[in-house]
């Protein structure tokens, strides 16, 4: 009897340990999943640290470009504030901010349906202070036969200097041939803005 009681006690202890381990593993797994979800939610857009805080890229394609898609926004700082001031001495900002677009490019300039085109903007942000950070709204509008067929917008904080950004656009397989016009603009909350255009052709 004593032997049977000992066996029963040992069996119950083993079952308790197994049950406890299973519960702990389940809790740990749930915690890891929660942590991973939290980390994913808080992870910034790739390259966001380069230009400052960034909102998500918004917009879409419609009309003759419906069925295409927008790629990931990317950017980089090309020149610092001092060098930019030397190049753009005529646009110095004694107070506040000045913005100017240096160039807008569509690469390639001639594409086939299904190809990807990079819409690039290079612009300067001239601030009166070295440590000033400016909210900038970048917009790319695509027109075909004067009808809007696409638009992207992104808000980002910029330090003074020269910046270059790009948005890839993959054309749908049935994109209509012809000339497409891209109207690129940048603006600040205080109304400072600049606009430039470029075209690309779909064969």
Secondary structure by P-SEA (a helix, b strand, c coil): caaaaaaaaaaaaaaaaaaaaaaaaaaaaaaaaaaaaaaaaaccccccccccccccccccccccccccccccccccccccaaaaaaaaccccccccbbbbbcccccccccccccbbbbbbbbbbbbbccccbbbbbbbbbbbbccccccbbbbbbbbbcccbbbbbbbbbbcccccccbbbbbbbcccccccccccbbbbbcc
